[in-house]
């Protein structure tokens, strides 16, 4: 019996998540029912070949229902992860068939690994992480829960990325760097030194900035 799956959210990344299921093909063991969207006015809207089913309250029988958080932004993603747990649904771990991954990689539940990503060895990836298109991760790396790595991010060996971190498109993290919980790394940044929890770092080399400015 196939796993009945809903995708939480109906934005651009949620549609890309649907593409991964499509690329996995009919033998993936999943049956994607559609999108779950908080905006009630979008119920019944067709997104490519899947419908918005409505809000969580419109999903009648959630028995043995699987779900995946479909946002690529930290805040909405964390809300979706909380909804999955609150409603007793089961998280789906999703890996695109084009991904190159060593057997010595531990993936947490609910994590999404998008097309073109390469994971080498001795890597530990937490729960509900996003590794977007074309990400590369070197050896001996740890990535915390709900971290989001945007397209084209390159992480060198012996790096630690904390929970809830957001790493912008095309950023490069050099070896033996720790990025603290909740930190934000700007697009195209080259991180050469540790980044404090909650800090925002941009530029080459990346330096912290005051987000209020």
Buried (B, 14 or more C-beta within 10 A) or exposed (E): EEBBBBBBBBBEBBBBBBBBBBEBEEEBEBEBBBBBBBEEEBBEBEBEEBBBBBBBEEBEEBEEBBBBBBBBEBEBBBBBBEBBEEBEBBBBBBBBEBBEBEEEBEBBEBBBBBBBBBBBBBBBBBBBBBBBBBBBBBBBBBBBBBBBBBBBBBBBBBBBBBBBBBBBBBBBBBBBBBBBBBBBBBBBBBBBEBBBBBBBBBEEEBBBBEEEE
